[in-house]
Amino acid sequence: MIRKSNKSGKIGIIHPHLIESGGSEAVALYIAEALKKKYEVILLTAYAAPLEQLNRYYGTSLTSDEVKIIEHPYSIFLRRIKAFDAIQGALFSRFYKKFSDTFDLLISAYNKVHCMNKCIEFVADFSFNDKLRRKYNPPMKGIKALIYGGNFLRKTYLLISRILGGGSKYHFSKKLTVSNSKWTAKIMKEQLGINCRVIYPPVIGEFPEIPWNEKEDGFVYIGRLIPKKGIDFIIKVLEKVRIKGWNIHLHIIGPLENTHYVKYLKNLVKKKGKWIKLEGAKYNEEKQYFLARHKYGISAHTNEPFGISVAEMVKAGCIVWVPDGGGQIEIVNHPDLIFVEIDDAVDKIIAILKDDKKQRILRTHLAKQAEKFTVDKFKKEVKKLVKNYFKNEL
């Protein structure tokens, strides 16, 4: 195998799309950032934004001399398709499998991949397994239940996708699997018999330090505006808190896409009054400053494998409440910040709002929690993981 003279090995990092989006893209780019000095690094993707653009969005400093990007030959076509994820994944798997023998190691930054050997896989969610996807996502209704349910049509579609991908099912035994939380690792072990190492994803960006008494007495939700995120649940909770005498407000941050749920939220917010604001999407410094100048955050997505937006709010200095389930409970890691239903959430929020001492204790606790999700910690763990892989110590 031909290598660059001063490199210790050739590593391919697999991700279906490298765009300005979310957590798994950051994982891919910071794996590359961690390994670029010691190894020859190549990013394999269906399509990618320009490297300079990705650096600006994710805070990386990758150059074309350090990292190469190889896109699917039909990348211009694939980036225009907004549906048929399984078909797209199948076409992508045929693409990266052609390169598998040319690498000393392949690293999938987003879930299980169709490669037999020499592979480390970072599991971000359960979209690779239809049974787990249905089990740990809220039940769907209407046309989506027909499309995504466990029916004959869905099974046929997935079978066709596997055939197009050139493989039957994912192979687990000869790979190293890394999960994004202890919760995800537990599910992988219980449901699939796979042992996982846990490496928390990196929370990118620098958040300004704003004195607590200068922050707004408001809550922030940040994430996609889709039903499973439970945004209407959040509104119900905070409306009850307001009825009990607390003059708090809510900012909902996320892309205002042209969907039925976004239209529903717009109508709901209009009915509830000015204490709720749909802010649209916010990125980079604007997002970081916005989060940092608010005291509180909240999530209502049950069974979230990790919850990068929760970690962002914690890193920004917010006191954040989450539902009982998923990796996000590891982020806050405190019983006063974990709720099981609406009234429990209301009671726990009010208990903190009225107690300055508890607020100080929780802020100190969450500041220590935030240290678990730094970019430097992530890069250090990736370097150790790959080093041990090549030393056969895993």
Secondary structure, DSSP 8 states (H G I E B T S, - for coil): ----TT-S-EEEEE-SEESS--HHHHHHHHHHHHHTTTSEEEEEESEE--HHHHHHHH-----TTTEEEEE-TTHHHHTT--S-HHHHHHHHHHHHHTTGGG-SEEEESSS--S--SSEEEEE--STT-HHHHHHTS----HHHHHHHSSSHHHHHHHHHHHHHTT-SS---TTSEEEESSHHHHHHHHHHH---EEE------S------GGGSEEEEEEES--SGGG-HHHHHHHHHHHHHTT---EEEEES---SSHHHHHHHHHHHHH-TTEEEEE---HHHHHHHHHTEEEEE---TTBSS-HHHHHHHHTT-EEEEESSBTHHHHH--GGGEESSHHHHHHHHHHHHT-HHHHHHHHHHHHHHHGGG-HHHHHHHHHHHHHHHHTT--
